[in-house]
Amino acid sequence: MLPPALDKVATLLSRLPGVGKRSALRWAFHILAEPPAYAEALRTALGELLEHVHFCAQCHHLAETELCGICRDPARDTSLLCVVEGVPDLLALERTGSYRGRYHVLHGSLAPLKGVGPSQLRLDNLESRITQDGVREVIVATSADVEGEATALYLAKRLAATGVSVTRIATGIPMGGELEYLDDHTLSRAIAGRIRLGGP
């Protein structure tokens, strides 16, 4: 029904997260409807992406040089290392402007039922970074789901021998959240992670 070239583009687009076959086809039609220069610019941008963007040799963030901008930044606190599952998590933390340490990107989380074990994560240089950079605290910022929790526990056990302090980001009630609408698990985590407000 469709020219093979158009069908191929739609099929490839449908492999993107959250893009179904109908959306992918609509996107392919949109590319065709644009001036030819748009498709050419898109092709050039994808080629440059493959040619120039790779993983940082130190933290595994995205970079165009051997080290990413965060690892090259001398103003960063090298004694703090935040472990995240993926680049979107790193970007989310950066948007807050409240963290000035460095990162370690795992590119996944432990999921034994899906065949994802420690060897599938980018953990090879984690201990050496802790030693070389004089890291005093590793902040585990994995998701608050089963895989994220399993990854956090694994990291705590793995890093115990290094003597570094391993902490976990807080979970619980979101800002603006009303207690009556929260699930039991979130409320339980909020109670367990309570903090002192003041006084003795």
Residue frames as a rotation matrix with the C-alpha (Angstrom) as fourth column:
MET 1
0.561 0.828 0.000 0.00
0.828 -0.561 0.000 0.00
0.000 0.000 -1.000 0.00
LEU 2
0.864 -0.325 -0.385 2.90
-0.183 -0.914 0.362 2.38
-0.470 -0.242 -0.849 0.75
PRO 3
0.600 -0.756 -0.261 6.21
-0.400 0.000 -0.917 2.95
0.693 0.654 -0.303 -1.02
PRO 4
0.569 -0.388 -0.725 8.81
0.625 0.777 0.075 0.71
0.534 -0.496 0.685 0.64
ALA 5
-0.507 -0.821 0.263 11.04
0.452 -0.514 -0.729 3.68
0.734 -0.251 0.632 1.56
LEU 6
-0.234 0.518 0.823 8.18
-0.641 -0.718 0.270 5.39
0.731 -0.464 0.500 3.41
ASP 7
0.777 0.544 -0.316 7.17
-0.192 0.683 0.704 2.18
0.600 -0.487 0.635 5.12
LYS 8
0.144 -0.828 -0.542 10.77
0.720 0.464 -0.516 1.64
0.679 -0.316 0.663 6.27
VAL 9
-0.669 -0.361 0.650 10.96
-0.066 -0.842 -0.536 5.13
0.740 -0.401 0.539 7.81
ALA 10
0.197 0.844 0.499 7.62
-0.750 -0.199 0.631 4.60
0.631 -0.499 0.594 9.61
THR 11
0.725 0.028 -0.688 8.77
0.238 0.927 0.289 1.21
0.646 -0.374 0.666 10.90
LEU 12
-0.309 -0.926 -0.216 11.99
0.652 -0.042 -0.757 2.69
0.692 -0.375 0.617 12.28
LEU 13
-0.561 0.164 0.811 10.14
-0.440 -0.889 -0.124 5.61
0.701 -0.427 0.572 13.90
SER 14
0.511 0.859 -0.039 7.70
-0.465 0.314 0.828 3.17
0.723 -0.405 0.560 15.55
ARG 15
0.256 -0.504 -0.825 10.62
0.641 0.727 -0.246 1.70
0.724 -0.466 0.509 17.50
LEU 16
-0.637 -0.435 0.637 11.00
-0.120 -0.760 -0.639 4.95
0.762 -0.483 0.432 19.44
PRO 17
-0.828 0.316 -0.464 9.57
0.556 0.346 -0.756 4.88
-0.078 -0.884 -0.462 23.01
GLY 18
-0.368 0.789 -0.492 5.91
0.225 -0.437 -0.871 5.83
-0.902 -0.431 -0.017 23.15
VAL 19
-0.408 0.198 -0.891 5.50
-0.827 -0.494 0.268 5.93
-0.387 0.847 0.365 19.37
GLY 20
0.070 0.526 0.848 2.90
0.043 0.848 -0.529 3.61
-0.997 0.073 0.036 17.88
LYS 21
-0.468 -0.260 0.845 2.56
0.767 0.355 0.534 2.60
-0.439 0.898 0.033 14.24
ARG 22
0.475 0.737 0.480 -0.05
0.873 -0.464 -0.151 5.25
0.112 0.491 -0.864 13.48
SER 23
0.815 -0.249 -0.524 1.99
0.023 -0.889 0.457 8.04
-0.580 -0.384 -0.719 15.07
ALA 24
-0.207 -0.962 0.175 5.11
0.206 0.132 0.970 6.86
-0.956 0.237 0.171 13.25
LEU 25
-0.221 0.209 0.953 3.28
0.967 0.170 0.187 6.93
-0.123 0.963 -0.239 9.94
ARG 26
0.834 0.551 0.003 1.97
0.551 -0.834 -0.041 10.41
-0.020 0.036 -0.999 10.69
TRP 27
0.447 -0.765 -0.463 5.51
-0.078 -0.550 0.832 11.56
-0.891 -0.336 -0.306 11.43
ALA 28
-0.444 -0.612 0.654 6.77
0.570 0.371 0.733 10.02
-0.692 0.698 0.184 8.18
PHE 29
0.263 0.633 0.728 4.03
0.956 -0.273 -0.108 11.85
0.130 0.725 -0.676 6.25
HIS 30
0.897 0.058 -0.439 5.01
0.210 -0.928 0.307 15.07
-0.390 -0.368 -0.844 8.01
ILE 31
-0.063 -0.994 -0.092 8.65
0.129 -0.099 0.987 14.66
-0.990 0.050 0.135 6.95
LEU 32
-0.425 -0.029 0.905 7.50
0.871 0.261 0.417 14.20
-0.248 0.965 -0.086 3.36
ALA 33
0.578 0.769 0.272 5.26
0.809 -0.584 -0.068 17.27
0.107 0.259 -0.960 3.55
GLU 34
0.557 -0.462 -0.690 8.10
0.139 -0.767 0.626 19.50
-0.819 -0.444 -0.363 4.70
PRO 35
0.740 -0.408 -0.535 10.50
-0.672 -0.393 -0.628 21.08
0.046 0.824 -0.564 2.19
PRO 36
0.767 -0.456 -0.452 13.26
0.226 0.850 -0.475 18.64
0.601 0.263 0.755 1.13
ALA 37
-0.110 -0.867 0.485 15.79
-0.335 -0.427 -0.840 20.67
0.936 -0.255 -0.243 3.12
TYR 38
0.307 0.293 0.906 14.12
-0.947 0.002 0.320 19.51
0.092 -0.956 0.278 6.36
ALA 39
0.994 0.068 0.081 14.62
-0.073 0.996 0.052 15.79
-0.077 -0.058 0.995 5.59
GLU 40
0.447 -0.894 0.023 18.18
0.265 0.109 -0.958 16.54
0.854 0.435 0.286 4.49
ALA 41
-0.097 -0.453 0.886 18.89
-0.711 -0.592 -0.380 18.42
0.697 -0.667 -0.264 7.75
LEU 42
0.660 0.412 0.628 17.38
-0.737 0.521 0.431 15.54
-0.150 -0.747 0.647 9.72
ARG 43
0.917 -0.363 -0.164 19.60
0.265 0.863 -0.430 13.03
0.298 0.350 0.888 7.90
THR 44
0.097 -0.927 0.363 22.68
-0.028 -0.367 -0.930 15.19
0.995 0.080 -0.061 8.53
ALA 45
0.101 0.007 0.995 21.82
-0.924 -0.371 0.096 15.59
0.369 -0.929 -0.031 12.23
LEU 46
0.918 0.260 0.299 21.40
-0.354 0.877 0.325 11.81
-0.177 -0.405 0.897 12.67
GLY 47
0.662 -0.740 -0.114 24.74
0.381 0.464 -0.800 11.22
0.645 0.487 0.589 10.94
GLU 48
-0.106 -0.699 0.707 26.46
-0.391 -0.625 -0.676 13.73
0.914 -0.348 -0.207 13.23
LEU 49
0.529 0.382 0.758 24.81
-0.845 0.155 0.511 12.11
0.078 -0.911 0.405 16.24
LEU 50
0.991 -0.136 0.012 26.30
0.135 0.991 0.018 8.72
-0.014 -0.016 1.000 15.32
GLU 51
0.429 -0.884 0.187 29.67
0.425 0.014 -0.905 10.19
0.797 0.468 0.382 14.44
HIS 52
-0.260 -0.612 0.747 30.26
-0.205 -0.721 -0.662 12.58
0.944 -0.325 0.061 17.32
VAL 53
0.197 0.411 0.890 28.20
-0.933 -0.202 0.299 11.55
0.303 -0.889 0.343 20.37
HIS 54
-0.081 -0.258 -0.963 29.45
0.086 0.961 -0.265 8.72
0.993 -0.104 -0.055 22.58
PHE 55
0.854 0.380 -0.356 29.62
0.343 0.103 0.934 7.84
0.391 -0.919 -0.042 26.27
CYS 56
0.528 -0.653 0.544 31.93
-0.765 -0.643 -0.029 9.72
0.368 -0.401 -0.839 28.61
ALA 57
0.005 -0.637 -0.771 34.92
-0.095 0.767 -0.634 7.52
0.995 0.077 -0.057 29.47
GLN 58
-0.890 -0.408 0.202 34.55
-0.195 -0.058 -0.979 8.38
0.411 -0.911 -0.028 33.15
CYS 59
-0.707 0.651 0.277 30.87
-0.424 -0.077 -0.902 8.72
-0.566 -0.755 0.330 34.11
HIS 60
-0.781 0.342 0.523 29.14
0.572 0.728 0.377 7.29
-0.252 0.594 -0.764 30.98
HIS 61
0.198 0.753 -0.628 27.09
0.119 -0.654 -0.747 10.44
-0.973 0.073 -0.219 30.36
LEU 62
0.682 0.070 0.728 26.80
0.724 0.080 -0.685 11.59
-0.106 0.994 0.004 26.73
ALA 63
0.275 -0.684 -0.676 29.78
0.013 -0.701 0.713 13.50
-0.961 -0.204 -0.184 25.36
GLU 64
0.998 -0.044 -0.034 31.44
-0.038 -0.082 -0.996 14.70
0.041 0.996 -0.084 22.17
THR 65
0.108 -0.993 0.038 34.92
-0.789 -0.109 -0.604 14.50
0.604 0.035 -0.796 23.66
GLU 66
-0.513 -0.354 -0.782 36.53
0.080 0.888 -0.454 11.81
0.855 -0.295 -0.427 25.84
LEU 67
-0.744 0.264 -0.614 35.01
0.647 0.052 -0.761 13.38
-0.169 -0.963 -0.209 28.96
CYS 68
0.189 0.901 0.390 31.63
0.868 -0.339 0.363 15.09
0.460 0.270 -0.846 29.29
GLY 69
-0.007 -0.135 0.991 31.23
-0.016 -0.991 -0.135 18.70
1.000 -0.016 0.004 30.40
ILE 70
0.858 0.377 0.349 30.36
-0.348 -0.073 0.935 17.70
0.378 -0.923 0.069 33.96
CYS 71
0.764 -0.622 -0.170 33.48
0.630 0.665 0.400 15.58
-0.136 -0.412 0.901 34.40
ARG 72
-0.081 -0.828 0.555 35.63
0.828 -0.366 -0.425 18.38
0.555 0.425 0.715 32.93
ASP 73
0.505 0.382 0.774 34.10
-0.001 -0.896 0.443 21.05
0.863 -0.225 -0.452 35.18
PRO 74
-0.510 -0.809 -0.292 36.66
0.330 0.129 -0.935 21.95
0.794 -0.573 0.201 37.90
ALA 75
-0.553 0.361 0.751 33.93
-0.712 -0.673 -0.201 23.60
0.433 -0.646 0.629 40.00
ARG 76
0.455 0.754 -0.474 32.24
-0.392 0.648 0.653 20.25
0.800 -0.111 0.590 40.62
ASP 77
0.199 -0.302 0.932 32.64
-0.961 0.124 0.245 18.61
-0.190 -0.945 -0.266 44.04
THR 78
-0.137 -0.357 -0.924 34.62
-0.647 0.739 -0.190 15.44
0.750 0.571 -0.332 43.32
SER 79
-0.931 -0.224 0.287 33.90
-0.363 0.512 -0.778 14.06
0.028 -0.829 -0.558 46.79
LEU 80
-0.148 0.949 0.277 30.22
-0.452 0.184 -0.873 13.56
-0.880 -0.254 0.402 45.89
LEU 81
-0.942 -0.128 -0.310 29.17
-0.335 0.428 0.839 10.92
0.025 0.895 -0.446 43.36
CYS 82
-0.120 0.977 0.178 25.54
-0.694 0.046 -0.719 10.44
-0.710 -0.210 0.672 42.39
VAL 83
-0.946 -0.172 0.274 24.64
0.026 0.805 0.592 7.13
-0.323 0.567 -0.758 40.74
VAL 84
-0.098 0.934 -0.345 21.68
-0.739 -0.300 -0.603 7.30
-0.666 0.196 0.720 38.32
GLU 85
0.178 0.264 0.948 20.03
0.278 0.910 -0.306 4.77
-0.944 0.318 0.088 36.05
GLY 86
0.155 -0.047 0.987 20.09
0.983 0.103 -0.149 6.85
-0.095 0.994 0.063 32.88
VAL 87
-0.788 -0.511 0.344 20.87
0.579 -0.805 0.131 10.16
0.210 0.302 0.930 31.23
PRO 88
-0.037 0.826 0.563 17.27
0.195 -0.546 0.815 11.47
0.980 0.140 -0.141 31.64
ASP 89
0.690 0.236 -0.685 17.68
0.685 0.094 0.722 11.03
0.235 -0.967 -0.097 35.42
LEU 90
-0.327 -0.888 -0.322 20.94
0.912 -0.386 0.137 12.98
-0.246 -0.248 0.937 35.35
LEU 91
-0.684 0.106 0.722 19.27
0.363 -0.809 0.463 15.79
0.633 0.579 0.514 33.38
ALA 92
0.429 0.903 -0.006 16.37
0.380 -0.175 0.908 15.88
0.819 -0.392 -0.419 35.86
LEU 93
0.471 -0.334 -0.817 18.78
0.858 -0.042 0.512 16.33
-0.205 -0.942 0.267 38.78
GLU 94
-0.632 -0.754 0.178 20.75
0.773 -0.599 0.206 18.97
-0.049 0.268 0.962 36.89
ARG 95
-0.198 0.649 0.734 17.57
0.414 -0.624 0.663 20.97
0.888 0.436 -0.145 36.29
THR 96
0.678 0.490 -0.548 17.12
0.678 -0.130 0.723 21.39
0.283 -0.862 -0.420 40.04
GLY 97
0.314 -0.660 0.683 20.44
-0.126 -0.742 -0.659 23.21
0.941 0.121 -0.316 40.36
SER 98
0.744 0.083 0.663 20.78
-0.651 -0.134 0.747 21.75
0.151 -0.987 -0.045 43.86
TYR 99
0.786 -0.510 0.350 23.49
0.300 0.809 0.505 19.15
-0.541 -0.292 0.789 43.19
ARG 100
0.744 -0.578 -0.336 27.05
-0.668 -0.634 -0.388 20.15
0.011 0.513 -0.858 42.32
GLY 101
0.069 -0.716 0.695 28.86
-0.384 0.624 0.681 16.82
-0.921 -0.314 -0.232 42.55
ARG 102
-0.626 -0.315 -0.713 29.63
-0.779 0.222 0.586 14.36
-0.026 0.923 -0.385 39.78
TYR 103
0.448 0.888 0.104 27.65
-0.842 0.458 -0.285 11.43
-0.301 0.040 0.953 38.37
HIS 104
-0.843 -0.503 0.191 27.91
-0.375 0.803 0.463 7.80
-0.386 0.319 -0.866 37.41
VAL 105
0.053 0.901 -0.431 25.37
-0.980 -0.036 -0.196 6.64
-0.192 0.432 0.881 34.82
LEU 106
-0.360 -0.158 0.919 24.48
-0.311 0.950 0.041 2.92
-0.880 -0.271 -0.391 34.91
HIS 107
-0.555 0.302 -0.775 22.37
-0.820 -0.040 0.571 2.86
0.142 0.952 0.270 31.73
GLY 108
-0.066 0.645 -0.761 19.87
-0.156 0.747 0.646 0.53
0.986 0.161 0.051 33.34
SER 109
-0.059 0.070 0.996 18.90
-0.998 -0.030 -0.057 -1.14
0.026 -0.997 0.071 36.59
LEU 110
-0.931 -0.328 0.162 19.06
-0.345 0.934 -0.090 -4.67
-0.122 -0.140 -0.983 37.91
ALA 111
0.157 0.985 -0.066 16.19
-0.952 0.133 -0.275 -6.77
-0.262 0.106 0.959 36.56
PRO 112
-0.669 -0.543 0.506 16.99
-0.461 0.839 0.290 -10.50
-0.582 -0.039 -0.812 36.87
LEU 113
0.063 0.783 0.619 13.65
0.263 0.585 -0.767 -11.54
-0.963 0.211 -0.169 35.34
LYS 114
0.925 0.216 -0.313 14.59
-0.205 -0.410 -0.889 -9.54
-0.320 0.886 -0.335 32.22
GLY 115
0.675 -0.716 0.179 18.11
0.730 0.611 -0.307 -10.93
0.110 0.338 0.935 32.17
VAL 116
0.442 -0.522 0.729 19.75
-0.112 -0.839 -0.533 -7.71
0.890 0.153 -0.429 33.37
GLY 117
0.703 -0.310 -0.641 22.47
0.709 0.384 0.592 -8.41
0.063 -0.870 0.489 35.92
PRO 118
0.595 -0.522 -0.612 25.44
0.109 -0.702 0.704 -6.39
-0.796 -0.485 -0.361 37.21
SER 119
-0.390 -0.828 0.402 27.52
0.532 0.153 0.833 -7.22
-0.751 0.539 0.381 34.11
GLN 120
-0.006 0.463 0.886 24.96
0.977 -0.187 0.104 -5.42
0.214 0.866 -0.451 31.91
LEU 121
0.938 0.309 -0.156 25.35
0.342 -0.897 0.280 -2.18
-0.053 -0.316 -0.947 33.87
ARG 122
0.377 -0.829 0.412 28.25
0.146 -0.386 -0.911 0.26
0.915 0.403 -0.024 33.58
LEU 123
0.986 0.041 0.160 29.88
-0.156 -0.077 0.985 -0.59
0.053 -0.996 -0.069 36.90
ASP 124
0.615 -0.774 -0.151 33.42
0.645 0.604 -0.468 -1.57
0.453 0.190 0.871 35.86
ASN 125
-0.346 -0.853 0.390 35.08
0.489 -0.519 -0.701 1.70
0.801 -0.052 0.597 36.89
LEU 126
0.608 0.687 0.397 32.87
0.028 -0.519 0.854 2.69
0.793 -0.509 -0.335 39.83
GLU 127
0.839 -0.312 -0.446 35.19
0.522 0.229 0.821 1.56
-0.154 -0.922 0.355 42.63
SER 128
-0.156 -0.965 0.212 38.25
0.987 -0.158 0.009 3.00
0.025 0.211 0.977 40.92
ARG 129
-0.054 0.219 0.974 36.52
0.301 -0.927 0.225 6.38
0.952 0.306 -0.016 40.61
ILE 130
0.905 0.425 -0.030 35.73
0.128 -0.203 0.971 6.35
0.406 -0.882 -0.238 44.33
THR 131
0.509 -0.795 -0.329 39.39
0.773 0.255 0.582 5.72
-0.379 -0.550 0.744 45.15
GLN 132
-0.318 -0.728 0.607 40.97
0.929 -0.368 0.045 8.05
0.191 0.578 0.794 42.58
ASP 133
-0.125 0.349 0.929 38.63
0.239 -0.898 0.369 11.00
0.963 0.268 0.029 43.16
GLY 134
-0.961 -0.260 -0.092 38.57
0.136 -0.156 -0.978 10.73
0.240 -0.953 0.185 46.96
VAL 135
-0.194 0.972 0.133 34.80
-0.244 -0.179 0.953 10.26
0.950 0.153 0.272 46.99
ARG 136
-0.952 -0.110 0.287 33.37
-0.297 0.091 -0.951 10.46
0.079 -0.990 -0.120 50.53
GLU 137
-0.323 0.905 0.277 29.69
-0.250 0.201 -0.947 9.93
-0.913 -0.376 0.162 49.67
VAL 138
-0.985 0.170 0.007 27.89
0.063 0.329 0.942 7.97
0.158 0.929 -0.335 46.96
ILE 139
-0.432 0.901 -0.040 24.29
-0.581 -0.312 -0.752 9.05
-0.690 -0.301 0.658 46.52
VAL 140
-0.884 0.208 0.419 22.15
0.410 0.776 0.479 6.32
-0.225 0.595 -0.772 44.97
ALA 141
-0.461 0.719 -0.520 19.44
-0.557 -0.690 -0.462 8.04
-0.691 0.077 0.719 42.92
THR 142
-0.979 0.198 -0.055 17.72
0.093 0.667 0.739 5.07
0.183 0.718 -0.672 41.32
SER 143
-0.347 0.930 0.117 13.97
-0.485 -0.285 0.827 4.84
0.803 0.230 0.551 40.81
ALA 144
-0.605 0.219 0.765 11.65
-0.745 0.184 -0.642 3.90
-0.281 -0.958 0.052 43.67
ASP 145
0.536 0.713 -0.451 10.46
-0.805 0.592 -0.021 0.74
0.253 0.375 0.892 41.91
VAL 146
0.938 -0.124 0.323 11.46
-0.039 0.890 0.455 -2.91
-0.343 -0.439 0.830 42.37
GLU 147
0.610 -0.742 0.280 14.40
0.682 0.311 -0.662 -2.70
0.403 0.594 0.696 39.97
GLY 148
0.283 -0.485 0.827 15.62
-0.219 -0.873 -0.437 0.61
0.934 -0.057 -0.353 41.40
GLU 149
0.678 0.019 0.735 15.45
-0.735 0.004 0.678 -0.69
0.010 -1.000 0.017 44.96
ALA 150
0.907 -0.366 0.210 17.29
0.348 0.930 0.120 -3.89
-0.239 -0.036 0.970 43.99
THR 151
0.418 -0.771 0.481 19.99
0.497 -0.249 -0.831 -1.81
0.761 0.586 0.279 42.32
ALA 152
0.388 -0.223 0.894 20.32
-0.618 -0.783 0.073 0.44
0.684 -0.581 -0.441 45.39
LEU 153
0.846 -0.037 0.531 20.73
-0.430 0.542 0.722 -2.56
-0.315 -0.839 0.443 47.71
TYR 154
0.783 -0.582 0.218 23.25
0.617 0.684 -0.390 -4.17
0.078 0.440 0.894 45.38
LEU 155
0.318 -0.673 0.668 25.33
0.123 -0.670 -0.733 -0.98
0.940 0.315 -0.130 45.24
ALA 156
0.583 -0.061 0.810 25.27
-0.757 -0.401 0.515 -0.60
0.293 -0.914 -0.280 49.02
LYS 157
0.881 -0.249 0.402 26.61
0.004 0.854 0.521 -4.14
-0.473 -0.457 0.753 49.46
ARG 158
0.662 -0.636 0.396 29.14
0.680 0.287 -0.675 -3.83
0.316 0.716 0.623 46.65
LEU 159
0.240 -0.565 0.789 30.55
0.002 -0.813 -0.583 -0.54
0.971 0.142 -0.194 47.93
ALA 160
0.978 0.195 0.076 30.65
-0.078 0.002 0.997 -1.53
0.194 -0.981 0.017 51.62
ALA 161
0.553 -0.825 -0.116 34.27
0.816 0.508 0.276 -2.65
-0.169 -0.247 0.954 51.34
THR 162
0.026 -0.562 0.827 35.38
0.641 -0.625 -0.445 0.76
0.767 0.542 0.343 50.03
GLY 163
-0.455 -0.156 -0.877 34.42
0.870 -0.289 -0.400 2.49
-0.191 -0.945 0.267 53.29
VAL 164
-0.925 0.165 0.343 32.57
0.000 -0.902 0.432 5.22
0.381 0.399 0.834 51.42
SER 165
-0.626 0.779 -0.033 29.27
-0.084 -0.110 -0.990 6.52
-0.776 -0.617 0.135 52.80
VAL 166
-0.897 0.407 0.174 26.40
0.291 0.245 0.925 5.24
0.334 0.880 -0.339 50.63
THR 167
-0.654 0.719 -0.235 23.15
-0.145 -0.423 -0.894 7.19
-0.742 -0.551 0.381 50.87
ARG 168
-0.549 0.597 0.585 19.78
0.835 0.404 0.373 6.88
-0.014 0.693 -0.721 49.11
ILE 169
-0.855 0.317 0.410 17.68
-0.185 -0.926 0.330 9.78
0.484 0.206 0.850 47.85
ALA 170
-0.774 0.613 0.159 14.58
-0.171 0.039 -0.984 10.40
-0.610 -0.789 0.075 49.94
THR 171
-0.755 0.656 0.002 11.18
0.197 0.223 0.955 9.19
0.626 0.721 -0.297 48.79
GLY 172
-0.651 0.582 -0.488 7.75
0.627 0.048 -0.778 10.06
-0.429 -0.812 -0.396 50.05
ILE 173
0.352 0.925 -0.146 5.20
0.718 -0.366 -0.592 12.83
-0.600 0.103 -0.793 49.73
PRO 174
-0.323 -0.448 0.834 5.62
0.889 -0.445 0.106 15.14
0.323 0.776 0.542 46.73
MET 175
-0.912 -0.009 -0.409 5.39
0.168 -0.919 -0.356 18.90
-0.373 -0.393 0.840 47.21
GLY 176
-0.601 0.759 -0.253 1.74
-0.797 -0.545 0.258 19.90
0.058 0.356 0.933 47.03
GLY 177
-0.580 0.355 -0.733 0.58
-0.017 0.895 0.446 16.32
0.814 0.271 -0.513 47.60
GLU 178
-0.005 0.663 0.748 -2.41
-0.954 -0.227 0.196 15.64
0.300 -0.713 0.634 49.82
LEU 179
-0.724 -0.421 0.546 -2.16
-0.629 0.728 -0.273 12.66
-0.282 -0.541 -0.792 52.17
GLU 180
0.038 0.843 0.536 -5.62
-0.406 0.504 -0.763 11.26
-0.913 -0.189 0.361 51.43
TYR 181
0.813 0.311 -0.492 -4.73
-0.551 0.139 -0.823 10.73
-0.187 0.940 0.284 47.75
LEU 182
-0.129 -0.959 -0.252 -1.39
-0.974 0.170 -0.148 8.98
0.185 0.226 -0.956 48.25
ASP 183
0.463 0.238 -0.854 -0.91
-0.257 0.958 0.128 5.22
0.848 0.160 0.505 48.04
ASP 184
0.999 0.017 0.051 0.03
-0.054 0.330 0.942 3.15
0.000 -0.944 0.330 51.11
HIS 185
0.463 -0.886 0.031 3.58
0.882 0.457 -0.111 2.46
0.084 0.079 0.993 49.92
THR 186
-0.049 -0.458 0.887 4.38
0.365 -0.835 -0.411 6.16
0.930 0.304 0.208 49.43
LEU 187
0.610 0.351 0.710 3.00
-0.487 -0.541 0.686 7.01
0.625 -0.764 -0.160 52.87
SER 188
0.942 -0.302 -0.147 4.99
0.323 0.694 0.643 4.18
-0.093 -0.654 0.751 54.48
ARG 189
0.117 -0.947 0.298 8.21
0.906 -0.021 -0.423 5.45
0.407 0.320 0.856 52.87
ALA 190
0.100 -0.011 0.995 7.40
-0.041 -0.999 -0.007 8.99
0.994 -0.040 -0.101 54.01
ILE 191
0.911 0.255 0.324 6.95
-0.334 -0.006 0.943 7.85
0.242 -0.967 0.080 57.62
ALA 192
0.736 -0.672 -0.088 10.13
0.663 0.688 0.296 5.76
-0.138 -0.276 0.951 57.55
GLY 193
-0.142 -0.853 0.502 12.15
0.901 -0.321 -0.291 8.65
0.409 0.411 0.815 56.07
ARG 194
0.830 0.543 0.127 10.88
0.440 -0.777 0.450 11.38
0.343 -0.317 -0.884 58.39
ILE 195
-0.262 -0.935 0.241 13.27
0.579 -0.352 -0.735 14.17
0.772 -0.053 0.633 59.44
ARG 196
-0.124 0.133 -0.983 13.62
0.944 -0.290 -0.158 16.30
-0.306 -0.948 -0.090 62.59
LEU 197
0.482 0.400 0.779 12.17
0.658 -0.753 -0.021 19.79
0.579 0.523 -0.626 62.27
GLY 198
-0.053 -0.528 0.847 13.91
-0.332 -0.791 -0.514 21.34
0.942 -0.309 -0.134 65.24
GLY 199
0.745 0.320 0.585 14.31
-0.631 0.054 0.774 21.19
0.216 -0.946 0.243 68.99
PRO 200
-0.074 -0.816 0.573 16.54
-0.899 0.304 0.317 18.83
-0.433 -0.492 -0.756 70.99
